[in-house]
Amino acid sequence: TRHLRRQIDMAPNTLDPSLSTTVPTQRILDDLFEGLTRIDGKGVVVPGVASSWERSADGLTWTFHLRPDARWSNGDPVTARDFLYGWRRTVDPATAAEYAQQFAPLRNGLDVAAGRKPVEALGVQMLDARTLRVELASPTPYFLYLLTNNYFAPLHEATLRAKGADWTRVGNM
């Protein structure tokens, strides 16, 4: 069994990336989850689960290509569906994520978070298992940085469905 030991200055309020709101929790989640992009030691956005991406000329459409070797701890591949599920879950009003408004740059992000549109209207779609397309409401220069935040993490849907509210407990995650 592998262990990661980390000193923290306060207990995490949750280990659910959709619900995290504190810096100490975010530090732990950075060790547990990787998004499409991450920030390197020099503060530069670099590929995370995405090996590469393209941006349309108008800056409104981004296409991300996932690393074929990206895996969950149980060996399942990390897929575009995991991002689609995680993002929709976070912005869904039923989840009550405090940071759902961070999806505002995505097409229909605020309308979905406010319950005015269904989660399927969020500007994200899975093109295939390793390709995710994101549509923005307007050009967003900081978009790649935004994706480094925990609430943009992929989620393993089968685990959440099987374990329910206990999915973040030891032995379940």
C-alpha positions, 0 to 999 in steps of 0.5 A: 500500500502506498501512502502520501503524508502531508502536513495540513494546517486544518482538517479538510471540509470535504475531499469532493472537488465539486464542493471544496472551498478551502485552501488546505482542502485544495492542496490535498485535492491537488495531490488526489486529482489532476485536471486537463491542465496543471500549473508547474513549479514556475507558475506556468500552465502545462498539460495535465490529463490533456496531452494537447489542445487546440483553440479556434481562431475566435477563442470560443471553442477548445478541443482537448486531447487526453493522454492515453496513459491517464488512469484512475487508481483502480486502473480504469482509463480517465476519459472525456466522459469523466470530465463531462460527468464531473463538470456537469455534476459541479454546475448542477444546482442539486450539487449546491457547489459554491464555486459553480459560478466559476463555470460562467465562461462556458456557454450556458454556465451561469444559466445551468448553475442557476437552474434556468437550463439543464446540465446538458446545455453546459458548453462541454461535450465528449467527442470520443473517449479521449477528446473533449470539446469546450465552448465558451460564451466569450473569449476567456484569456485565463481559461487554461488557468481556470481549468487547473482548479479542483472543481474542473477535475474529472470524476469517476462516475461509477464510484460516485454512483456505487458509494453515494455520499460516502465516495470520498471516505477512506477505501472508497475513493 
